[in-house]
């Protein structure tokens, strides 16, 4: 009886994917960044009453919409309804191989889906790859983003696995034992040569890790995260001076030891011309390195985060002396003790002309500094402003209420700006009344 049931299941499984469906999926694999093949597949599924069709279309439509777009909310409601009803069933076949989208000991199918199909996969069981690689990619052929965590993987086997040639994002951050030899195996594999995103956060492997990246077969790298890696200035200098970063769009170096040496090489490097995002939070490099960094020629830089770097007013003045900020649209200067004088410097700089998102969280800024910023002739309308944890008081709140620069604001963070004031709740309600509960963060 069991054998007969297995045969029946096999027949149904074979019928699940016809030649026509396989051809549609193949079109998606050939053009993974294009929505058109996915939408064609969605139509095919919808014609057969398969809810995955509706899900793919909804997710694709929602992908390109801004959070504030009025079309997003009904799409999000439909997305949540579909994933709640069908999500666990859609990931169940992978669950039978021991792979589940887990968070806080619960299954969240949405962690794996992107534009309606399974693109992300978390491997936390030894032997899943390469042992079940063929089966995994048969069940989820559109997987392109791989996270390996909380296990002792067979890195040599993974490096030899041909299915890895589909992977464009590799995340080896967090709780994962990784040696230099393991990293060299992976980055030296021809199956990983097409990687666009590499995340190695919390891997204190020193300069040898930089050497492994520089000597790798990677030729299309767009995003590199090396946060919490205890890299010193010499190691960072070696990295940013390498032509391996010529295609890079985003570089994360938070919680390392970026210094004057690294800043000098970054300022002179001809290999960072495509960089759009740079995050250097909590390197504590101070005013000296900021002057050198300001001279860096990063013509495409749009997002810069320099939180907790002990800049002070002098460091900010140094930073504004060069052309680094000229094209920046998103700037974070939180925890830098800028005070009112720093905000006056910022307001007087033409470098802030393209800003639409700014964080000056926790900088001992009062109403005087805030008024200078909001009155700046160079500052245009802001979409996102974080002035939280600054002693603004009621007069600062009134400046926010009156400023035309905030008429189109989408997010305004004012957390803890009225410490100890009895009328704090009234001021907060006034902000909410003007800008909306979904805009004000308190």
TAQUIMO-V245126 format. One record per residue. N is the residue number from 1. RES is the residue in one small letter. SS is DSSP state (a for helix, b for strand, c for the rest). NEAR is the number of other ideal C-beta (glycine too) atoms within 12 Angstrom. D_CENTER is the distance of its C-alpha to the mean C-alpha in whole Angstrom. Layout:
n=N res=RES ss=SS near=NEAR d_center=D_CENTER
n=N res=RES ss=SS near=NEAR d_center=D_CENTER
//
This chain:
n=1 res=x ss=c near=7 d_center=51
n=2 res=x ss=a near=8 d_center=48
n=3 res=x ss=a near=9 d_center=48
n=4 res=x ss=a near=10 d_center=49
n=5 res=x ss=a near=11 d_center=46
n=6 res=x ss=a near=12 d_center=44
n=7 res=x ss=a near=13 d_center=45
n=8 res=x ss=a near=14 d_center=45
n=9 res=x ss=a near=15 d_center=41
n=10 res=x ss=a near=13 d_center=41
n=11 res=x ss=a near=12 d_center=42
n=12 res=x ss=a near=12 d_center=40
n=13 res=x ss=a near=14 d_center=37
n=14 res=x ss=a near=14 d_center=38
n=15 res=x ss=a near=13 d_center=39
n=16 res=x ss=a near=19 d_center=35
n=17 res=x ss=c near=21 d_center=34
n=18 res=x ss=c near=14 d_center=37
n=19 res=x ss=a near=11 d_center=37
n=20 res=x ss=a near=16 d_center=36
n=21 res=x ss=a near=24 d_center=33
n=22 res=x ss=a near=18 d_center=32
n=23 res=x ss=a near=17 d_center=32
n=24 res=x ss=a near=32 d_center=30
n=25 res=x ss=a near=33 d_center=27
n=26 res=x ss=a near=19 d_center=28
n=27 res=x ss=a near=23 d_center=27
n=28 res=x ss=a near=35 d_center=24
n=29 res=x ss=a near=26 d_center=24
n=30 res=x ss=a near=17 d_center=25
n=31 res=x ss=c near=18 d_center=23
n=32 res=x ss=c near=28 d_center=19
n=33 res=x ss=c near=19 d_center=17
n=34 res=x ss=c near=16 d_center=20
n=35 res=x ss=a near=25 d_center=21
n=36 res=x ss=a near=20 d_center=25
n=37 res=x ss=a near=27 d_center=26
n=38 res=x ss=a near=37 d_center=24
n=39 res=x ss=a near=29 d_center=25
n=40 res=x ss=a near=26 d_center=29
n=41 res=x ss=a near=38 d_center=28
n=42 res=x ss=a near=31 d_center=27
n=43 res=x ss=a near=20 d_center=31
n=44 res=x ss=a near=27 d_center=32
n=45 res=x ss=a near=30 d_center=31
n=46 res=x ss=a near=20 d_center=32
n=47 res=x ss=a near=16 d_center=36
n=48 res=x ss=c near=19 d_center=36
n=49 res=x ss=c near=10 d_center=35
n=50 res=x ss=c near=24 d_center=32
n=51 res=x ss=a near=25 d_center=29
n=52 res=x ss=a near=36 d_center=26
n=53 res=x ss=a near=28 d_center=27
n=54 res=x ss=a near=28 d_center=27
n=55 res=x ss=a near=39 d_center=24
n=56 res=x ss=a near=42 d_center=22
n=57 res=x ss=a near=31 d_center=23
n=58 res=x ss=a near=32 d_center=22
n=59 res=x ss=a near=36 d_center=19
n=60 res=x ss=a near=31 d_center=19
n=61 res=x ss=a near=25 d_center=20
n=62 res=x ss=a near=31 d_center=18
n=63 res=x ss=a near=25 d_center=15
n=64 res=x ss=c near=14 d_center=15
n=65 res=x ss=c near=19 d_center=17
n=66 res=x ss=c near=15 d_center=16
n=67 res=x ss=c near=18 d_center=15
n=68 res=x ss=c near=18 d_center=19
n=69 res=x ss=c near=16 d_center=20
n=70 res=x ss=a near=12 d_center=24
n=71 res=x ss=a near=17 d_center=23
n=72 res=x ss=a near=21 d_center=20
n=73 res=x ss=a near=17 d_center=22
n=74 res=x ss=a near=16 d_center=25
n=75 res=x ss=a near=26 d_center=22
n=76 res=x ss=a near=22 d_center=20
n=77 res=x ss=a near=15 d_center=24
n=78 res=x ss=a near=24 d_center=25
n=79 res=x ss=a near=32 d_center=22
n=80 res=x ss=a near=21 d_center=22
n=81 res=x ss=a near=17 d_center=26
n=82 res=x ss=a near=30 d_center=25
n=83 res=x ss=a near=32 d_center=23
n=84 res=x ss=a near=19 d_center=25
n=85 res=x ss=a near=17 d_center=28
n=86 res=x ss=a near=25 d_center=27
n=87 res=x ss=a near=30 d_center=24
n=88 res=x ss=a near=21 d_center=26
n=89 res=x ss=a near=19 d_center=28
n=90 res=x ss=a near=30 d_center=26
n=91 res=x ss=a near=32 d_center=24
n=92 res=x ss=a near=19 d_center=27
n=93 res=x ss=a near=22 d_center=29
n=94 res=x ss=a near=33 d_center=26
n=95 res=x ss=a near=25 d_center=27
n=96 res=x ss=c near=14 d_center=30
n=97 res=x ss=c near=26 d_center=29
n=98 res=x ss=c near=22 d_center=27
n=99 res=x ss=c near=39 d_center=23
n=100 res=x ss=c near=27 d_center=22
n=101 res=x ss=c near=30 d_center=19
n=102 res=x ss=b near=23 d_center=19
n=103 res=x ss=b near=13 d_center=18
n=104 res=x ss=c near=8 d_center=21
n=105 res=x ss=c near=7 d_center=23
n=106 res=x ss=b near=13 d_center=23
n=107 res=x ss=b near=24 d_center=22
n=108 res=x ss=c near=21 d_center=19
n=109 res=x ss=a near=35 d_center=19
n=110 res=x ss=a near=28 d_center=16
n=111 res=x ss=a near=24 d_center=14
n=112 res=x ss=c near=38 d_center=15
n=113 res=x ss=b near=34 d_center=16
n=114 res=x ss=b near=29 d_center=14
n=115 res=x ss=c near=33 d_center=16
n=116 res=x ss=c near=40 d_center=19
n=117 res=x ss=b near=39 d_center=19
n=118 res=x ss=b near=37 d_center=18
n=119 res=x ss=c near=34 d_center=16
n=120 res=x ss=b near=31 d_center=14
n=121 res=x ss=b near=44 d_center=17
n=122 res=x ss=b near=38 d_center=17
n=123 res=x ss=b near=44 d_center=20
n=124 res=x ss=c near=26 d_center=22
n=125 res=x ss=c near=25 d_center=25
n=126 res=x ss=c near=22 d_center=27
n=127 res=x ss=c near=20 d_center=29
n=128 res=x ss=c near=35 d_center=26
n=129 res=x ss=c near=41 d_center=25
n=130 res=x ss=c near=26 d_center=28
n=131 res=x ss=c near=21 d_center=30
n=132 res=x ss=c near=28 d_center=29
n=133 res=x ss=a near=33 d_center=27
n=134 res=x ss=a near=17 d_center=29
n=135 res=x ss=a near=21 d_center=29
n=136 res=x ss=a near=36 d_center=26
n=137 res=x ss=a near=30 d_center=25
n=138 res=x ss=a near=20 d_center=28
n=139 res=x ss=a near=29 d_center=27
n=140 res=x ss=c near=39 d_center=23
n=141 res=x ss=c near=29 d_center=24
n=142 res=x ss=c near=37 d_center=20
n=143 res=x ss=c near=38 d_center=18
n=144 res=x ss=c near=32 d_center=16
n=145 res=x ss=b near=32 d_center=13
n=146 res=x ss=b near=41 d_center=15
n=147 res=x ss=b near=35 d_center=14
n=148 res=x ss=b near=37 d_center=17
n=149 res=x ss=c near=28 d_center=18
n=150 res=x ss=c near=19 d_center=21
n=151 res=x ss=c near=25 d_center=24
n=152 res=x ss=c near=20 d_center=26
n=153 res=x ss=c near=33 d_center=25
n=154 res=x ss=c near=24 d_center=28
n=155 res=x ss=a near=33 d_center=25
n=156 res=x ss=a near=18 d_center=28
n=157 res=x ss=a near=26 d_center=29
n=158 res=x ss=a near=36 d_center=25
n=159 res=x ss=a near=32 d_center=25
n=160 res=x ss=a near=21 d_center=28
n=161 res=x ss=c near=31 d_center=27
n=162 res=x ss=a near=19 d_center=27
n=163 res=x ss=a near=33 d_center=25
n=164 res=x ss=a near=36 d_center=22
n=165 res=x ss=a near=23 d_center=22
n=166 res=x ss=a near=30 d_center=21
n=167 res=x ss=c near=40 d_center=17
n=168 res=x ss=c near=30 d_center=15
n=169 res=x ss=b near=32 d_center=12
n=170 res=x ss=b near=45 d_center=13
n=171 res=x ss=b near=32 d_center=12
n=172 res=x ss=c near=42 d_center=15
n=173 res=x ss=c near=27 d_center=14
n=174 res=x ss=c near=22 d_center=16
n=175 res=x ss=c near=18 d_center=19
n=176 res=x ss=c near=29 d_center=20
n=177 res=x ss=c near=21 d_center=23
n=178 res=x ss=c near=35 d_center=22
n=179 res=x ss=c near=22 d_center=25
n=180 res=x ss=a near=25 d_center=25
n=181 res=x ss=a near=18 d_center=28
n=182 res=x ss=a near=29 d_center=25
n=183 res=x ss=a near=37 d_center=22
n=184 res=x ss=a near=25 d_center=25
n=185 res=x ss=a near=28 d_center=26
n=186 res=x ss=a near=42 d_center=23
n=187 res=x ss=a near=38 d_center=22
n=188 res=x ss=c near=25 d_center=25
n=189 res=x ss=c near=31 d_center=25
n=190 res=x ss=a near=20 d_center=26
n=191 res=x ss=a near=29 d_center=24
n=192 res=x ss=a near=39 d_center=21
n=193 res=x ss=c near=23 d_center=22
n=194 res=x ss=c near=26 d_center=19
n=195 res=x ss=c near=38 d_center=16
n=196 res=x ss=c near=26 d_center=13
n=197 res=x ss=b near=33 d_center=10
n=198 res=x ss=b near=41 d_center=12
n=199 res=x ss=b near=32 d_center=11
n=200 res=x ss=c near=42 d_center=14
n=201 res=x ss=c near=31 d_center=13
n=202 res=x ss=c near=27 d_center=16
n=203 res=x ss=c near=33 d_center=18
n=204 res=x ss=c near=23 d_center=21
n=205 res=x ss=c near=28 d_center=23
n=206 res=x ss=c near=25 d_center=24
n=207 res=x ss=a near=25 d_center=25
n=208 res=x ss=a near=24 d_center=25
n=209 res=x ss=a near=38 d_center=22
n=210 res=x ss=a near=36 d_center=21
n=211 res=x ss=a near=22 d_center=25
n=212 res=x ss=a near=36 d_center=23
n=213 res=x ss=a near=40 d_center=20
n=214 res=x ss=a near=28 d_center=23
n=215 res=x ss=c near=18 d_center=25
n=216 res=x ss=c near=32 d_center=23
n=217 res=x ss=c near=25 d_center=24
n=218 res=x ss=c near=35 d_center=20
n=219 res=x ss=c near=19 d_center=21
n=220 res=x ss=c near=24 d_center=18
n=221 res=x ss=c near=39 d_center=15
n=222 res=x ss=c near=25 d_center=12
n=223 res=x ss=b near=31 d_center=9
n=224 res=x ss=b near=45 d_center=11
n=225 res=x ss=b near=34 d_center=10
n=226 res=x ss=c near=44 d_center=13
n=227 res=x ss=c near=29 d_center=13
n=228 res=x ss=c near=24 d_center=16
n=229 res=x ss=c near=36 d_center=18
n=230 res=x ss=c near=25 d_center=21
n=231 res=x ss=c near=40 d_center=21
n=232 res=x ss=c near=25 d_center=24
n=233 res=x ss=a near=33 d_center=24
n=234 res=x ss=a near=23 d_center=26
n=235 res=x ss=a near=33 d_center=24
n=236 res=x ss=a near=43 d_center=21
n=237 res=x ss=a near=30 d_center=23
n=238 res=x ss=a near=30 d_center=24
n=239 res=x ss=a near=40 d_center=21
n=240 res=x ss=a near=42 d_center=20
n=241 res=x ss=c near=27 d_center=24
n=242 res=x ss=c near=30 d_center=23
n=243 res=x ss=a near=21 d_center=23
n=244 res=x ss=a near=30 d_center=21
n=245 res=x ss=a near=39 d_center=18
n=246 res=x ss=c near=22 d_center=20
n=247 res=x ss=c near=27 d_center=17
n=248 res=x ss=c near=39 d_center=14
n=249 res=x ss=c near=26 d_center=12
n=250 res=x ss=b near=32 d_center=9
n=251 res=x ss=b near=45 d_center=11
n=252 res=x ss=b near=37 d_center=10
n=253 res=x ss=c near=45 d_center=13
n=254 res=x ss=c near=31 d_center=13
n=255 res=x ss=c near=25 d_center=17
n=256 res=x ss=c near=41 d_center=19
n=257 res=x ss=c near=32 d_center=22
n=258 res=x ss=c near=44 d_center=21
n=259 res=x ss=c near=29 d_center=24
n=260 res=x ss=a near=26 d_center=27
n=261 res=x ss=a near=27 d_center=27
n=262 res=x ss=a near=36 d_center=24
n=263 res=x ss=a near=40 d_center=24
n=264 res=x ss=a near=26 d_center=27
n=265 res=x ss=a near=30 d_center=25
n=266 res=x ss=a near=41 d_center=22
n=267 res=x ss=a near=27 d_center=24
n=268 res=x ss=a near=20 d_center=27
n=269 res=x ss=c near=31 d_center=24
n=270 res=x ss=c near=20 d_center=25
n=271 res=x ss=c near=26 d_center=22
n=272 res=x ss=c near=35 d_center=19
n=273 res=x ss=c near=19 d_center=20
n=274 res=x ss=c near=26 d_center=17
n=275 res=x ss=c near=37 d_center=14
n=276 res=x ss=c near=25 d_center=13
n=277 res=x ss=b near=30 d_center=10
n=278 res=x ss=b near=43 d_center=12
n=279 res=x ss=b near=34 d_center=11
n=280 res=x ss=c near=44 d_center=14
n=281 res=x ss=c near=31 d_center=15
n=282 res=x ss=c near=25 d_center=18
n=283 res=x ss=c near=40 d_center=19
n=284 res=x ss=c near=28 d_center=22
n=285 res=x ss=c near=37 d_center=24
n=286 res=x ss=a near=28 d_center=26
n=287 res=x ss=a near=30 d_center=28
n=288 res=x ss=a near=26 d_center=29
n=289 res=x ss=a near=36 d_center=26
n=290 res=x ss=a near=40 d_center=25
n=291 res=x ss=a near=26 d_center=27
n=292 res=x ss=a near=30 d_center=27
n=293 res=x ss=a near=48 d_center=23
n=294 res=x ss=a near=34 d_center=24
n=295 res=x ss=c near=25 d_center=26
n=296 res=x ss=c near=37 d_center=23
n=297 res=x ss=c near=22 d_center=23
n=298 res=x ss=c near=37 d_center=20
n=299 res=x ss=c near=17 d_center=21
n=300 res=x ss=c near=23 d_center=18
n=301 res=x ss=c near=37 d_center=16
n=302 res=x ss=c near=26 d_center=14
n=303 res=x ss=b near=31 d_center=12
n=304 res=x ss=b near=41 d_center=13
n=305 res=x ss=b near=34 d_center=13
n=306 res=x ss=c near=44 d_center=16
n=307 res=x ss=c near=29 d_center=17
n=308 res=x ss=c near=27 d_center=20
n=309 res=x ss=c near=40 d_center=21
n=310 res=x ss=c near=26 d_center=25
n=311 res=x ss=c near=40 d_center=25
n=312 res=x ss=a near=27 d_center=28
n=313 res=x ss=a near=28 d_center=29
n=314 res=x ss=a near=24 d_center=30
n=315 res=x ss=a near=35 d_center=27
n=316 res=x ss=a near=41 d_center=26
n=317 res=x ss=a near=24 d_center=29
n=318 res=x ss=a near=31 d_center=28
n=319 res=x ss=a near=43 d_center=25
n=320 res=x ss=c near=36 d_center=26
n=321 res=x ss=c near=23 d_center=29
n=322 res=x ss=c near=25 d_center=27
n=323 res=x ss=c near=21 d_center=25
n=324 res=x ss=c near=35 d_center=22
n=325 res=x ss=c near=38 d_center=21
n=326 res=x ss=c near=29 d_center=23
n=327 res=x ss=c near=25 d_center=20
n=328 res=x ss=c near=38 d_center=17
n=329 res=x ss=c near=26 d_center=16
n=330 res=x ss=b near=30 d_center=14
n=331 res=x ss=b near=44 d_center=15
n=332 res=x ss=b near=36 d_center=15
n=333 res=x ss=c near=46 d_center=18
n=334 res=x ss=c near=31 d_center=19
n=335 res=x ss=c near=27 d_center=21
n=336 res=x ss=c near=42 d_center=23
n=337 res=x ss=c near=30 d_center=27
n=338 res=x ss=c near=45 d_center=27
n=339 res=x ss=a near=28 d_center=29
n=340 res=x ss=a near=27 d_center=31
n=341 res=x ss=a near=24 d_center=32
n=342 res=x ss=a near=36 d_center=29
n=343 res=x ss=a near=40 d_center=28
n=344 res=x ss=a near=26 d_center=31
n=345 res=x ss=a near=33 d_center=30
n=346 res=x ss=a near=42 d_center=27
n=347 res=x ss=a near=33 d_center=29
n=348 res=x ss=c near=22 d_center=31
n=349 res=x ss=c near=33 d_center=29
n=350 res=x ss=a near=19 d_center=28
n=351 res=x ss=a near=30 d_center=25
n=352 res=x ss=a near=37 d_center=23
n=353 res=x ss=c near=21 d_center=25
n=354 res=x ss=c near=26 d_center=21
n=355 res=x ss=c near=36 d_center=20
n=356 res=x ss=c near=26 d_center=18
n=357 res=x ss=b near=30 d_center=16
n=358 res=x ss=b near=44 d_center=17
n=359 res=x ss=b near=37 d_center=17
n=360 res=x ss=c near=47 d_center=21
n=361 res=x ss=c near=33 d_center=20
n=362 res=x ss=c near=26 d_center=23
n=363 res=x ss=c near=41 d_center=25
n=364 res=x ss=c near=27 d_center=29
n=365 res=x ss=c near=42 d_center=29
n=366 res=x ss=c near=29 d_center=32
n=367 res=x ss=a near=27 d_center=33
n=368 res=x ss=a near=25 d_center=34
n=369 res=x ss=a near=34 d_center=31
n=370 res=x ss=a near=43 d_center=29
n=371 res=x ss=a near=26 d_center=32
n=372 res=x ss=a near=31 d_center=32
n=373 res=x ss=a near=43 d_center=28
n=374 res=x ss=a near=38 d_center=29
n=375 res=x ss=c near=22 d_center=32
n=376 res=x ss=c near=28 d_center=31
n=377 res=x ss=c near=15 d_center=32
n=378 res=x ss=c near=23 d_center=29
n=379 res=x ss=c near=32 d_center=26
n=380 res=x ss=c near=22 d_center=26
n=381 res=x ss=c near=22 d_center=25
n=382 res=x ss=c near=36 d_center=21
n=383 res=x ss=c near=26 d_center=19
n=384 res=x ss=b near=33 d_center=17
n=385 res=x ss=b near=42 d_center=19
n=386 res=x ss=b near=36 d_center=19
n=387 res=x ss=c near=48 d_center=22
n=388 res=x ss=c near=29 d_center=22
n=389 res=x ss=c near=24 d_center=25
n=390 res=x ss=c near=42 d_center=27
n=391 res=x ss=c near=28 d_center=31
n=392 res=x ss=c near=43 d_center=31
n=393 res=x ss=a near=27 d_center=33
n=394 res=x ss=a near=27 d_center=35
n=395 res=x ss=a near=22 d_center=36
n=396 res=x ss=a near=35 d_center=32
n=397 res=x ss=a near=37 d_center=31
n=398 res=x ss=a near=23 d_center=34
n=399 res=x ss=a near=33 d_center=32
n=400 res=x ss=a near=41 d_center=29
n=401 res=x ss=a near=30 d_center=32
n=402 res=x ss=a near=20 d_center=34
n=403 res=x ss=c near=29 d_center=31
n=404 res=x ss=a near=16 d_center=31
n=405 res=x ss=a near=31 d_center=27
n=406 res=x ss=a near=34 d_center=26
n=407 res=x ss=c near=19 d_center=28
n=408 res=x ss=c near=20 d_center=25
n=409 res=x ss=c near=33 d_center=22
n=410 res=x ss=c near=24 d_center=20
n=411 res=x ss=b near=31 d_center=18
n=412 res=x ss=b near=38 d_center=21
n=413 res=x ss=b near=32 d_center=20
n=414 res=x ss=c near=40 d_center=24
n=415 res=x ss=c near=24 d_center=24
n=416 res=x ss=c near=22 d_center=27
n=417 res=x ss=c near=41 d_center=28
n=418 res=x ss=c near=32 d_center=32
n=419 res=x ss=c near=17 d_center=32
n=420 res=x ss=c near=11 d_center=36
n=421 res=x ss=c near=19 d_center=37
n=422 res=x ss=c near=11 d_center=39
n=423 res=x ss=c near=16 d_center=38
n=424 res=x ss=a near=23 d_center=34
n=425 res=x ss=a near=15 d_center=34
n=426 res=x ss=a near=17 d_center=36
n=427 res=x ss=a near=28 d_center=34
n=428 res=x ss=a near=28 d_center=31
n=429 res=x ss=a near=19 d_center=32
n=430 res=x ss=a near=22 d_center=33
n=431 res=x ss=a near=37 d_center=30
n=432 res=x ss=a near=22 d_center=29
n=433 res=x ss=a near=15 d_center=32
n=434 res=x ss=a near=22 d_center=31
n=435 res=x ss=a near=32 d_center=27
n=436 res=x ss=c near=18 d_center=27
n=437 res=x ss=c near=15 d_center=26
n=438 res=x ss=c near=16 d_center=22
n=439 res=x ss=c near=27 d_center=21
n=440 res=x ss=b near=32 d_center=23
n=441 res=x ss=b near=27 d_center=21
n=442 res=x ss=c near=26 d_center=24
//
